[in-house]
Structures are given as structure tokens and as C-alpha cells.
Amino acid sequence: MDTKTNLFEPSAYRHVKYLWDDAKVAGMTPLERLVYRSNILGEDLRITNTGGGNTSSKCFETDPMTGESVEVMWVKGSGGDLRTSKNENFSSLYQDKVLALEKIYKEHPESGVKTEIEDSMVQMYRHCTFNLNPRASSIDTPLHAYVPFNHVDHMHPNAVIAIAAAENGEALTKEIYGDEVIWTEWQRPGFDLGLIMRDVIAANPQARGIMMGQHGIINWADDDKECYELTLTLIEKAARFIEEREAGKAAFGGGKVAPVSEESKRDTLVEILPWLRGRVSREKRLIATVQTDERILDFVNSVDAHRLAELGTSCPDHFLRTKIKPLYVDWDPHGENALDRLKTQLDEGLEQYVSDYAAYYDRCKRPTSPALRQAVPTVVLIPGIGMIAWGKSKSESRVTAEFYNCAVEVMRGAETIDRYRALPEQEAFDIEYWLLEEAKLRRMPPEKSLARQVVAVVGGGSGIGKQLCNRISSEGAHVVSVDLHLEAAEATAKEITDVLGEGIGISGTGISGCGPAIGLDADVTDRGSIGAMLDQAILAYGGVDSVVVTAGIFVPPDVEGNISDDAFSLTFDINVKGGYLAAKEATRKIFEQQGLSSNVVITTSANAVVSKKGSVAYDTSKAAANHLVRELAVELSPLTRVNAVAPATVVKGSTMFPRDRVIASLAKYGIEYSDSEEDDALREKLANFYAERTLTKSAITPEDQAEAIYLLLTDAFSKTTGHVIPVDGGLHEGFLR
């Protein structure tokens, strides 16, 4: 260790990653160096959680109005994430103007923590903006502005919060850091806390950081690399202090529940998730993330799990998503009727949770508090199984899971060295229902038409199915792209993820760590294969809201218009039985368990009502599929709507039109072509021929079908079931009769 600076050598860190590279920062602007520092800090989740913590740098910039050199503070803006931040995620303020705000604050007759003027100061930061930067400043801005050093890091490391959340945190801080880190009691972030920190630094000139009770740590330096290394060192010291006391000590009082097999965990989750999703989604649908790794099982299987879960979390960043506390189910996974007992205990636990949460709201609400929010738990802890986290999207539930993982690690550390204490109830409420946080929620754009929904598209690897996957993902749907060929299904899912991103939050075990889309394989003619696919969808998202079947087959006849008996049977297996099995398995495994409104949409064809020579198997199978839709609509009502779209011939992007079929069709209709022509050119000729047969003279595309299916999945058609909607350009032979 460097005794002069009390910093570790880069290779000596064991509990954090040292990532600073002098070569990378050479030639960077001050802002670029700040972004770099922020990214490498945020990359290590032991340093700070997703979206948590903030960084700043004070430097001199040229004022665009005067041309003079002025001091500017660059600080992570509201809603940013250190790991993924770019230049545009940082707000910029004239440092002297921010400091001048103290006069306005102090002269107000009712200044102080949680006062109206303190919250109003956030709007004043807009008057301090440098160079018309549109990025809004965060609540933590004064924590950086009033620290009289050039560079400031404020992090939420699990190891440090364990110290901050210990009952004897102040004494432990002194033991670990001596006088280089000064303890301060919990206070909600804001203007008042910034002034307190300035005064603490003035009274302790030797200090290099402040331990913020139950919150985190803030530290500083005049050199950005030194600030980064100091951040790592302070975390490393806390982690080593905990590590030295962990040896031989059973986590959380030791095990209470014996582990269960991976197969048993999986089977229980597949059975319980859709059922549970239905119960937590009665007000608004929620998406699940499942965590079943060893670290979370150490906690949920332990003697102390129930006691600690009831205490709730400490760091304010955590319970904004995890709520004041999780739902812990004191269940024994062993013995007879375990699943039935779990459902009973979950039902009782949910009822009690909702009642307790409403009582918490009533005890703590203030005259100006926002209305009670969705009162169901966002974290459910089940011994033997692990954690199920809920959010409005996959990204949100992953963040929720990540934050509770952090909370568990904080409790693990605090209980190792002392005894864990949570944030006082009123303080927790004042963060959760803070008017500034409520204003941030209200500024969010309206949810998209398929937000909170999970849609499985069977046939998603190509053609109409592929187009539909992309269409509904743009409307907020979580997409399960399913195809007989896994590579095709995964390619569609990757297209979606490349556009939308994986989302934030680093959590989820196995497939549950996914993003907004996944690719799975299934044979639509095999009930077991469909069931296995749906099991994976359940583990990924917690359930499914709609199933769309676009998979189909056309077996070209011979020159006399005949096909083999096996080909005839295969046509019906895929085009009719496939839709039936998908609908029935989804109903049995998911829809009935969730008890939420759901959809099935099947792609049939205009051929279903047009009699002609040469495609008897295909045409009659599609006629059967039309009637299947009507039968299923009756059988599955009122929970599930069942509809279909009936396209005319879709050539573009369809796997049912390989080159040989296109050439055969061109020859059949006497359309000139050359064997040297490219596939796309041949398909265009055939598509144009079919277009001329329609009333609208329009070629039918996968986009047309996807748009119709999308509408059937939305509330726009909430009163429509049992219908087949033609999307054929106006093919009079196909008019339904």
C-alpha cells in the first residue's frame, strides 16, 4: 500500500476492479474524463448499483456569451446510470451561480430539511445552467457543489452501506477509517445536506470522505485519478473489514431450510409464476425476474431471513423499487402437498401485505402526499426457491431484483460485523412518496399500447411472424420469438434487442436474466415441445399474455396437382393442429393460472373460402383453421379472445415461397421469367401478378399482416372474438360468406 496517499496498488484490490488506464484518458476533455471515470465506476456493481451514485468534476470552460473562462461543474444528471452514461447524461452549471443559491435558501423564513423551499431549490438549478445544457440536474447536485474540491464521487457500495446501516455504524466508521472519513447521521439528500457536508469538511480539514448514515459514502480529491483510487480504497477497506470477521461465521444465523434440487426449484417456479403473476397484476400487469443463485438462497433459507426481511431496506435507492419491505413466505418446500401449501401461504401473505402497506401509508402520509400506489409486493422471497422480483417491464424487474440483491449483501455485511438497522419508517415513506419523485414519475411518457405484456409468436423466425415480433416490440411488448429452427428465432430476438437494448438492471438467474425478447424453438405439432417452450417463457417473464401462431406450411403438388398422404397429414398437423395445441397448452399452463385477459391469434388464409385446383390440402386445412378459431373462441371465453387474420398470397419474406415454387407459379400463370433472374426479382413478379388480382391493386406484405395482428392484440379490438379478418387487398373471391 502507498503509505503517502494511503491508497492500494492497482493489483492489490480484491473487492473492487481497478480499471483506470492513463493511456485512455490522455487527451480527453474534462467532461470526457468524467464520463470515463463514471463508466468504470459503474461497471463494477460492488461499487454502485444500476442508476445509483453520482460523480462530478469542476473545471474551467469558455463562456459562450462572454468568451471568458468560467468555473463549471459537470455532474451526473437526473435519471442517469454511471455504467452507461455518455456526455449528454451530465448537467453543467456555473459553479458561482450554484453557490449563490445559498443566500436565497437561507433567507427563506422556513428553510431546512424537507421544507418547501428545499424542494424548490431543484428548480433553481435551471437558472444556473451553463451553455443551455438540457440535461436536468439531480437532487444530489448540492452534495457536489458545496464540496470544495474539483472531483467528487458519491457511491452506494454494498460493503460501505453495511457499515452505514449497522447499529454502531459511527464507531465502526472510526475503527475502519480513523479520521479520514467522518460519520454523519441519515438525512434525506437535498440542498440542506449539501451545506451540512461543506461544514463537516470545514471542521475536519484532514477528512477525505463522509460516511452518510444508512445511505453510502461521498469522497473527493483535486485530481480525478486520485478521486477514483480513493473511492476504490475506501470500499476495499470496508470490504476487508467485513471479510476478516466473516471467517467461520454462518451467514444470517445459519440455515433453517434444507436446499432443494435445481429440478424441483424449476418445476415449482413454472407452476407458481403464472398463478402469482395473476395475483400481483390485478391492478396493473407486472413482469417477473427470478433469482435462484446461492447468494440469495443463503438468505431466504436462513434462520434470520424473516426478521431481516421485515425490517426492510436501508439505502433510499433500494426501496424506491423494492418498497418498504418484501413479502417473505415462511414455507417449508419439503413434505407433502408442498405446492398447495405454498399457494395458500402466498394468498394469505399477499392479503396481509396489501393490508400492512395501506396501514403504513396511512400512518406516514402527509397532507401533500401522492395517492397510494399499487400495494402489492415487488419482491417475493420463498425459502428453497429464491427471489421473484416484479416490475412494469423486464428492465424494471431486473433492477428491482438487483437492488434487493444489494440489500441482502448489505444485511449480510451488517449482521457479520454488528446488527443491521433499516431506515426509520417515516424516512422511508418520505423518500418513497417524495413529491419530487412523484413529479419525475408524472413526467414519464404514457405507456405504450402493449406495455407490461408478453407475447409468444410461433413462427417468429421469418415472414409474418418475424415482422410481427418487431412491430409489437416497438409498442412495448416483451417478445418470445418461437420457431422450429432455434437460430431463426434467436436472430429475431437479437434484432429486437439490438434496437431496444438489454435494458438496465444486472440480475436474473438463467433465462430470467434476459432482455425484452428471447428466441426459443418448438415443434408446433408436438404438445410436449410447445409446453417446454412455454415453461421457458414463464421462467423468463413470469407468464404470457398472448399467443400468435403464424407458422404454416404449403406442400407444392406434383404436375398433376397431387401430394402424398403424408404431406396431406403434415399440412393439417401444422396448419390446424399446431394452432390448437398452442392455444390449449397456453390456456392450461398459463392463461387459466393467471386469470388475466389474454389473446390467441392464428394466421389462416383467403384460400380457406376459395375453391380451386392444386392446393386441396392447404386450402382445406386453412378452412379448418378458420373454424378452429370460432370453436376456440367459444371454449376459451370469457378469459381469452381468439381471432385470426386471413391474408391472400404473401410472397415477400415468406418461407413458403422458395425459388422452385415461385418459378412453378410464374409458369402456371404464363408470366415471363428467366432462370438467370435473382430470387427477389422473381418474387416481385409473382407478387405484382397477385396484386393485380385484388380490388386495391396492392401487393400483400408481412407488414400488412403484422399490423392487423397487432391491432387484434390491443384494447382497440377488446370486444372482438371468434372472427377472421381478411387482409388480402380486396380479393373478391375470398369474401366471407
N, C-alpha and C positions, 0 to 999 in steps of 0.2 A: 504494500500500500504506500502511496505517496504521502509521506508524513507532513509535507509542507501544506498541501491542499486537503489532506485527509480523504483523497479520492482513491479508488481502487485502480489498479492497472486494468486495461481493457480485457485482458484474458482472465482476470481473477473473478469476474462476476459469475455467480452461479444461479441467481434467481431472476435475473433480467438479461436481455440480449443487448450487447454493446454493438451498435450499428453505425456509429459516426464514421464518415470517410472524408478526410481532408481533401482528397482529390476531387470528390464530387461537389463540394461547396466552393471550391476555388473559382472565382469569377462570378459567383452568384450575387444578385442584389440582396439587400437586407430582407425584403419580403420573400424572395426565393429561398433564402437560408432559413427563414422562419417556417415556411411550408415544409422544407426538408426536415427540419427538427421535429415538427409536429407529426409528420408521416412516420418517422422512425420510432417516435414515442408511442404513437397509436397502434403500430404494428404488433406490439407486444401486449397482449391482454392482461398480463400481470402488472402492467404499468397503469393502464386505464381501460375502462370499459368502452364499448361502442357508443359514440356520441358524447362520451363523458370527458371531463377535463378540458382545460384550455391553455393556450400559450400566447405570449405576446413579445413584441420587440419594439423598442423605441429607437428611432433613428432620425436623421435629418433628410428632408425631401425638399424639392423646389416647389414653392407655392405657385400654382398655375395662374393666380391672379396678380401677384406682385413680383414674381421672379426671385423672391428672397428665399433663403434657406430657413426652413421652419422645422421644429421638432414634431414628429408624427408618431403616434402609437398604432401599430398594426396588432390586432387582437382577434382571435377566433370569433367569428360572428355567431349569431343566434342559430341554433339548429345544426351546426356543423359537426363533423366527425374527424378527429385528428388523423386517423389512418388513411382516409380517402380525400382529405382536404386539398384544394388547389388554391391558387391566388385569389380567385373570386369568393372563396369562403371566409375571407378575413375582412373585417371592417377597418377603416382607417379614420383616426380622429386627431385633430390638433390637440396636442398634449396640454398646451396652456389653457385652451378653452375648457377641457375636461376639468382641470384643476380649479378653474374659476367657478365651476358649478357649486363648489363648497359654500360659497357666500350665499347663493340662492337657498341652498338646503338649510344652512344654519340660521338664516334669518326668518325661516318659516316658524310660526309660533308652535307648531306641533311636530317638529322633526324628531326622528328616531326610528328604530326598527319597527317594521310593519305599519308605519304611518302612511297616510295617503300621499304625502309629499315624497316619501322614499320611493314608492312605486312610480310616481310621476316623473322622477328623475330619469327613468329609462327613455321617456320620450324626448328629454332634453339632449340626449346624446346625438340626436339627429342634427341639432344645431351646431354640433362640434365636428361634423363630417368633413374630412379632407378630400378634395378633388371629386366631389359628387358621387362618392362610392355608394352604390345602392344596398350593399350588404348591411342588414340591421345588426346593431350591437347587442351583445348578450347582457343578461342580468349581472354577470360576473365582471363586467368592464371596469368598475372602480377598484376591484381587487387587484387589478394590474396597474391602473393609472396611478394609484397612490403608493405603490411600492417604488421607492426612489432608486431603482436600478434599471438598467437597459433591457434586461431579459428576465421574464418570469414564466415559470411552469407551475400549473396547478393540476395535480393528478389525483386519480382515485385508485391507488393500488390496493389490492386485497390485503397485503401484509401490513400496510400502514393503517388502513381503516380498522384492521383488527386491534391495533394499539389504540386508535381513536375511539373505538367502540367498547373498550374494556372498562370495567367499573373503576379501576385505578389507572386510567389512561394517562393522567398528568404525571404521576410518579414514574410510570413506565417510560414515558417520553424522556424524562430527565435521566433515567437509568441508561437508556439506549443512546441518546444524543448529547447528553451533557447540556451545555448552554448554547449549542449551535442551532437547536430547534426549540422554539418557545410554544408552550401549550396555550391554546385559547378555547374557552367553552363554546359549545354549539351556538351559532346564531345564523339565522337564515341569510343567504347571500343577498347582497344589495349595497346601496350607497353607504349605509351606516357601517357595514362591516369593512368596507374599503378604508374608511377613516380610522377605524379601530386598528387595522393592520399597520397603517402608517405610524400610529402612535406606539404600537408594540415595537416596531423596528427602531423608532427613535429612542425608546427606552432601553433597547437591547442591541447596541451597535455591533456586537460580536455575532449576532444571530444570522443564520443563513437560510432559515426556513421557519414556518409556523405550522404547528400541528393543529388542524381545525377539528375540534371535538366532534366525533361521530360522522365526520364528513370526508376528510382527506388531508392533503398536505400541499403547501404552496412554498416555493423557494425561488431564489433569484441569484443573478450574477450580472456583471457588466460585460461579460464575454459570453456569446451564445453557446460555444462548445463547453465552456466551464459550467454553464447553467444546465446543459444536458447531462454532463457527467455527474454533477451534484444531484440531479434528480435520480439518476440510477443508483448513486451511492446511498442516498437516504432510504431508498426502497430496499436495497440489498442489506443494509444494516438491520432493518426491521425484520426482513425475512430470515436472516441468520439468527436473530434473537429468538424467533419463534421455533426455528428448526432445532436449535440446541435444546429446547425444552420439550420437543415432540418425542424424542427417542424413548421407546418403551412405553409410551402413554397411549392408551386406547382412545381413538377418536370418538368424541361425543358420548363418552361414558361406556363405550363398548357396544357390541352387537346385541340386539334384542330379538330380531327376526332372522331366521336362517335363510341364506340365499336360495334362490330358485334357479332352475336351468334356463338357458337362453331360449330354448324352445317354449318353455312354459311362460316366460315373460312375453314372448312374441304372440303366442296364442291368446293370452289374456288381453293384451293391447288390441289385437284385432277384434276381439269380442266386445271390449268395453268402450273403445274410442267413439264409434258412431253413436252409440247409446248415450254416452256422456256429452258428446257434441250437441246432440239434440237438446239436452237439458240446460247447457250453458248458453245456447243460442236462441232461446225463446224470444228474447228482445231483439238481438242482432246476431247474425251468424258470426262464428269465430272459427279461426284456423288453428290447428294444433302443431306444436313441436314437442317431440318426445326425447327425453334424456334418460338413458338407462346405463350409463357408464359406471365404473367402480367408484368414482369420487362421490357422485350423487347417491349411490346405493349405500356408501359408508354412512351417509347422513340419514336417509329415510329408514334404514334398517336398525338405527341405533336406539339406545336407551333414552337419550336426551332429545331425540328429534321432535317429539310432540311439544315438550316445554319450549324449545328454542323456536319452533315454527310459530307458536302462539305469541311469542314476543314481537315478531315482525322484524323488518329490516332496519338498517340504521342510516346508510348513505342516502340522501334525498334523491339522487339519480336513480336508485334502485326502485324505490316503491312508487315512483311515478308510473311505472308499468306493472310492478308486482303487487300493487295495492298495499294496504297496511299490513296484511299478513296473507299467507297461503291457506288453502284448505288441506289439512293433514288428516288422512283417513287411517285410524288405528286398526288396521286389518291384518289378519294372520293369513298369509297365502297358502298355508298348509292345512290339511284336513279336508273333511267332506264339505261339499256344496260351497266351495270357496268363492266361485264366481257369483253365485246368488247372494252370498253374504256381502261380497264387495258392492254389488249394486244396491243392496239395502242400505249399507253404511254410506255409500255415496249419496243416495237420495236424502237420507237423514242429515248428512253433513252439509249438503247444498242448501237445504231448507234452513238449517241453523246459521250457515254463513250469511245468507241473504238477510236474515233477521238481525244478526250481530252487526253487519255492515250498516244497515239502516239505523241501528241504535248508535253506532259510532258517529254517523253523520249527524244525527240529532243532538248528540252530546257536544259536538265540536263546532257545529255550523255557526257562522256569524251572520249578521243581518244582510251582508252583501255577498254571501257565499253563492257560487253557482248551484244549480239544481243537482240533486242526487244523480250520479251516473250509474251505468249498468252495474248492478250489485253482485254479480256472480264472480267467483274467484278467477284470477288469471293464472294462478299456479295451483296445481293439484299434486300432492305428494302421496304416493302409495307404497308402503313397505313391500319389498320384494320386486317391485316393478321400476320405480324411479319417479320421475317428474313429468307431468304433462303441462305445458305452458300454452296459453291461449292469447290470440291477438286478432286484430281485424284483417291481417294479411299474414302470409308466411314470414315476411320480413319482420313484422311486429312481434309475432310469437317467438321467433328466434331470438330477438332482442330480449324479450321477457325471460326466456329460458337462460340466456347468457347472464342477465342481471341477477337472477336467483342463484345461478351457479356462483356468481361473485359473492352474494350474500352468504351462501353456505361456507365459502372459503374464509370470509370474514369471521363468521361464527366459529369455524374450526380454529383459527388463529387465536381469537379472543379467549375461547374456552381452554386452549392449551396453556396460555400464559396467565390467565386470570379468570374473569367471569364476564360473559357477554351482556351488554345492555343495549336495548333498542332506543330509537329516538322516542321521546315522550309523545304520547298520543296527539295532543293538541298541536305540537310542532309538525308532526307527520301530516295531520289534516291540513294545516296551513300551507304546506307545500303542495299536497295533492290537489287542493281546491283553491290555490293561489289565483287571484284574478288575472295576473299576468300570464299564467299558464293557460287559463281559460281563454284569454284573448288570442293566444297563439293557436289554440285548437279551432277557434272560430274563423281564423284567417285561412285555415286549410281549405283547399278547393273541395267542392262537392264530390262525394264518392261516385265512381263510375258505375255504369248500369249493371255490371256483373261482378262488382267488388264483393269480397267475402265468399265467393262461390268457387266450387271445384267442379270442373267439367272433364269427364273422360271421353276422349274422341277415339273410337275404334275405327282404324283406317287413317290415323293421323300421319302416317309416313309419306303420303303422296296425295295428289289430286285435291278433291274437295275437302277431305279430312285435314290435309296439311294447311290449306288456305283457311279453313275454319279455325284451326288452332291459333294461327297468327291473328285472325280477326278478333276472336274473343279475348285473347291475352291483352289486346290493346284496350279492352273495355274492363280490365281489372280481374278477369277470371284467372284462377290457378288451373293450369292445363296438364292433364295426364294424356300424353300422346301415346296411342297404342297401335301397334302394327304387328303383323305376322313376323316381320323382319325387324329385329331389335335395332339394327343400325339406322334404319329409316326413321323409326320412332324417336331415337335419340337425336338424330340430326334435326328433326323438327323442334324438339325441346331446346336444343342448343341455339337454334335461330332465335327463339323467343328470349332466351336468357341473354344472348349477345345484345339484343335490343334493350331489354328492361334491366339487365344486371341481376346479379345474385341477390341483391338486397343487403340490408345491414343485419348485424347480429351474427355472432360466431357461436353457433350451438346446434344441437340436434344430433342424435345417435343414428348412424347408418343412413338410410334413405331419408330420414326425417331432417337431416341437415341440408335438404335440397333448397332450391330457389323457387321461382314462380312457375316452373314447368319441369316435368320429368318425362322420360321416354321408357316405355315398358313394352314387352312383347306378349302376345296372346294369340291363340288359335280360336277364332270366333265360333268354330264348330265343336269346341271341346269345353264342356261346362267347368271341368276342373281347372283348365288353363285360364278361363275367364275369372274364376274365383280366386286363383293365385294372384292374378293381376290386380284385382280389387283389394286383396289383402295388402299389397304393396302401396296402393293409393291411400288406404286407410292409415298405414304407418307413416306415410309422407305428410298427409294433411289433416288426418283425423276423420275424414269421411269424404263423400262425393255428393254433389247436388244434382248433377245431370249426366246422363249417358247419351252420347250421339254415336250412331252406327252408320258410317259411310262406306265401310268395307263391302265390296261386292265383286262378282265375277261374271264375265261373259265368255263362254267357251265357243270359239268360232266353229260353225258347222263345216262339213265337207262340201264338195262341189254340188252335191245333191241336196244340201240343206239338213243333213242328219248329224247327230252327235251320239256318242256311245252312252250306254245305260249308266256307266259310272260317272260320266261327265254330267248327265242329267241329274243324278243324285247329288253330285258335288254342288251343282248350281243351286239346288234347293237348300242344301246344308248351309251354304254361305249366305245366300240372299234372303232366306226365310228363317231357318233355324238359328242362324247367327244372331239376328236381331232379337229373337225370342229368348235365347239363352242369356244374352247380355242384359236384357230388361229384367228377367226373372232373378238372375243372380244379384244384380244391383239392388233389387227390391228386397230380397231375402237377407242379404248381408248388411245392407246399409240403409236404404230408404225407410224401411219399417222400423229399424232401430233408432234412426234419428228422429222420426216423426215430424220432419220438416217438409215443406212443399218441394217437389222435385220434378224433373223432366226426363222424358225419353224422346229422342228424335231419330227417326230412321230415314235413310235415303232410299226411295223407291225409284220409279221411272214413269215417264209418259207412256212407255211401252206397255205398262200394265193394263191400259184400256184401249190399246190399238192392236187389232188382229192383223197379222201379216205372216208371210212365209219366211222360214230360215232362222228364226230365233225363238222357237217354241219353248225351250227350257227357260231361257232368260225372261221372256215375256210373262209366262205363267207364274214364274217364281216372284216376279215383281207384283203381279196381281194378288198373289197370296200375301205378299208383304203388306200391300195396301189394306187387306182385310185384317191382317195381324195387328196393324195399328189400331183399328177400330175395336178389336177384341181386347187388346191390352188396355185401351183407354177405359173400357167398361170395368175390367177386372181390377185395375190399379187405382181407380178413383176412390176417394177424392184427393188422396195424397199426391198422386203422380199424374201429370199431364203427359199424354202420348200423342205425338203428331209426326208428320212426315213431310218431306219435300220431294216433288217428282220432277226431276229435270228431264229435258229432252237430251239428245246426244251431246255429251260434254267431251270434246276431243282434247282440248288443251289440258296438259298436266295429268291426264288420266292414264293409269297403268293398264286400263282395259283396251287401250288403242296402241298396241305395239305396231311396228312398221308393217308387218305382214298383214295385219287386219286392216290397216289404213289402205294399203295397196289393193287388197281384195275389195274393199268398199268402193274405192275410186273406179276399179274395173267394173264392178257391179252396176254403177250408175253412169258409166260411159264417160267419165271425166278424164281428160288427157293428163298424162303424167310421164315422167322419165325415171328409170331406175337410178339415174345418177343424182336425182334431187335429194337434198337433205331431209331428214325426218320431219323437222319443223315446217319446212315448206310443204311437204305432203299433207301434214296435219292441217295446215292453214287452208289448203284447197278443199279438203273434206269439210272443215268447219264452215267455210263460206258457202258450200253447197247446202249444208243443213240449215244455215241461217236463212237462205233464200226461200226455204220451205215454210218459214214462220211468218206470222202476221206482222211482226215488228221488224223483220229482216235483220235480226241480230243474232250473232253467234252466242251460244250459251257457254259461260265460263265458270270455273270453280269459284271465282269471286261472287258470282250471282247466287250460287247455291249457299255459300258461306253466309252471305248477308241474310238470306231468308232463314237459315237455321239459327243464326244469332238472334234474330227478332223473336223466333219461337221460344228461345231460352229466357227472354226478358219478360218483365211485367207487362210489356206492350201487348202480349198475347196471353195474359193470365187467365182469360176466360175461354180459351180455345183448347179443345182436346178432341182426339179422335178424327182429326182432319188431315187430308193430304193436300198440300199447297203446290200447284203446278208452278214450276219456274222453267218454262220451256220456250219463251219468246213469243208465245201465242201460236201453239200448234193445234189447229182446229180438230185434227183427228184425235187429239188427246183430251178434248173437252170431257170432263167427267159427266157421266150420265147414269 
